[in-house]
């Protein structure tokens, strides 16, 4: 199963009403789980209530409240800032990055996945330490467009 197929499964799972999903193919296992969202506050009588934005509890705990922009983890895995222990980091604070440029690697189940910049930007902060475990949606790199 390649990364694109995994991401498509994650998207379909996210859009579904299922709360857990497990796929086993040979020695490959993929487990997905949603945490229940907090109940919305009741609307007062006579006023129209706007539909609340549905944010998974895990994302609400890890995403900052500010308007800053982040490259987030597309999967659970180990964060690597460089392609190998003796190589320089993909990016450093202050670097100008082109859209599609690799900014880090995530390792999950012995498989390396490149994380790419979503736009031309300038790196403001690399959040996790090299070798740290990150969860889906965790902020990896704070950036500003430019």
Wavefront OBJ file of the C-alpha trace (Angstrom):
o trace
v 0.000 0.000 0.000
v 1.533 3.336 -1.016
v 1.278 6.699 0.734
v -1.357 8.032 -1.670
v -3.655 5.067 -0.947
v -3.154 5.548 2.796
v -3.990 9.269 2.546
v -7.108 8.474 0.492
v -8.236 5.965 3.138
v -7.651 8.584 5.831
v -9.716 11.149 3.900
v -12.596 8.690 3.399
v -12.457 7.695 7.073
v -12.446 11.342 8.156
v -15.520 12.058 6.002
v -17.375 8.986 7.276
v -19.386 8.543 10.467
v -17.200 5.607 11.554
v -15.208 6.149 14.760
v -12.577 3.452 14.226
v -11.044 1.566 11.321
v -8.445 -1.209 11.146
v -6.865 -2.624 7.977
v -4.491 -5.580 7.962
v -2.721 -6.663 4.781
v 0.016 -9.199 5.438
v 2.485 -7.536 7.818
v 0.971 -4.075 7.203
v -1.570 -2.736 9.729
v -3.342 0.611 9.621
v -5.508 1.723 12.549
v -7.530 4.944 12.542
v -9.664 6.288 15.370
v -11.704 9.446 15.923
v -12.243 11.037 19.282
v -15.797 12.275 19.871
v -16.217 16.031 19.459
v -17.369 18.077 22.433
v -21.124 18.756 22.415
v -22.123 22.135 20.998
v -23.703 24.762 23.241
v -27.490 24.925 22.827
v -28.825 27.809 20.711
v -30.982 30.362 22.438
v -34.635 30.522 21.416
v -35.406 32.849 18.539
v -31.856 33.073 17.194
v -30.358 31.197 14.310
v -27.356 29.171 15.379
v -24.416 28.975 13.029
v -23.206 25.435 12.405
v -20.168 24.873 14.608
v -16.946 23.899 12.888
v -16.183 20.286 13.609
v -12.620 19.990 14.885
v -11.406 16.613 16.155
v -10.395 16.763 19.811
v -6.835 15.710 18.984
v -6.420 18.594 16.536
v -7.910 21.103 18.975
v -5.342 20.075 21.594
v -2.326 20.469 19.302
v -3.134 23.349 16.966
v -2.394 26.867 18.118
v -5.251 29.334 18.391
v -3.414 32.094 16.486
v -3.473 32.780 12.751
v 0.066 31.449 12.265
v 0.589 28.914 9.486
v 1.973 25.443 10.066
v 2.990 22.431 8.059
v 1.328 19.614 9.997
v 1.993 15.896 10.274
v -0.012 13.946 7.678
v 0.422 10.756 9.711
v 1.682 9.382 13.014
v 5.401 8.706 12.932
v 8.932 9.654 13.901
v 10.053 13.127 12.807
v 13.405 13.442 11.027
v 14.794 16.863 10.119
v 17.471 15.370 7.824
v 17.702 12.478 5.350
v 20.349 10.732 7.504
v 22.014 11.332 10.883
v 25.169 12.814 9.335
v 23.389 14.928 6.679
v 22.353 18.569 7.093
v 18.715 19.355 7.910
v 16.265 19.766 5.034
v 15.412 23.264 6.296
v 16.497 25.683 9.002
v 14.911 28.793 10.495
v 15.052 31.619 7.965
v 15.301 29.349 4.897
v 13.243 30.226 1.819
v 11.397 27.098 0.707
v 9.725 26.426 -2.647
v 6.305 24.783 -2.978
v 6.781 20.999 -3.071
v 10.256 21.089 -1.524
v 10.875 18.400 1.110
v 11.033 19.955 4.593
v 11.285 16.790 6.719
v 10.668 13.038 6.812
v 8.193 11.014 8.852
v 8.908 7.348 9.458
v 6.009 5.005 10.108
v 6.341 1.222 10.103
v 9.827 1.340 8.510
v 8.479 3.484 5.672
v 9.816 7.006 5.101
v 7.372 9.683 3.916
v 8.508 13.065 2.662
v 6.639 16.083 3.989
v 6.602 18.902 1.456
v 6.035 22.636 1.652
v 2.472 23.608 0.644
v 3.618 26.942 -0.860
v 6.634 29.186 -1.322
v 7.445 30.237 2.226
v 10.009 31.180 4.836
v 10.651 28.793 7.740
v 10.063 30.505 11.095
v 10.353 27.533 13.454
v 10.952 23.779 13.347
v 8.698 22.490 16.107
v 9.607 18.866 17.073
v 13.045 17.662 18.051
v 14.774 15.316 15.608
v 13.644 11.750 16.351
v 10.491 12.835 18.198
v 7.216 10.938 17.813
v 4.500 13.100 16.236
v 0.770 12.508 15.881
v -1.526 13.209 12.954
v -2.129 16.956 12.743
v 0.745 17.974 15.019
v 2.472 21.188 13.867
v 5.901 20.413 12.395
v 7.079 23.672 10.876
v 5.791 27.213 11.416
v 6.121 29.373 8.319
v 5.090 32.593 6.677
v 4.302 32.906 3.014
v 6.842 34.730 1.001
l 1 2 3 4 5 6 7 8 9 10 11 12 13 14 15 16 17 18 19 20 21 22 23 24 25 26 27 28 29 30 31 32 33 34 35 36 37 38 39 40 41 42 43 44 45 46 47 48 49 50 51 52 53 54 55 56 57 58 59 60 61 62 63 64 65 66 67 68 69 70 71 72 73 74 75 76 77 78 79 80 81 82 83 84 85 86 87 88 89 90 91 92 93 94 95 96 97 98 99 100 101 102 103 104 105 106 107 108 109 110 111 112 113 114 115 116 117 118 119 120 121 122 123 124 125 126 127 128 129 130 131 132 133 134 135 136 137 138 139 140 141 142 143 144 145 146
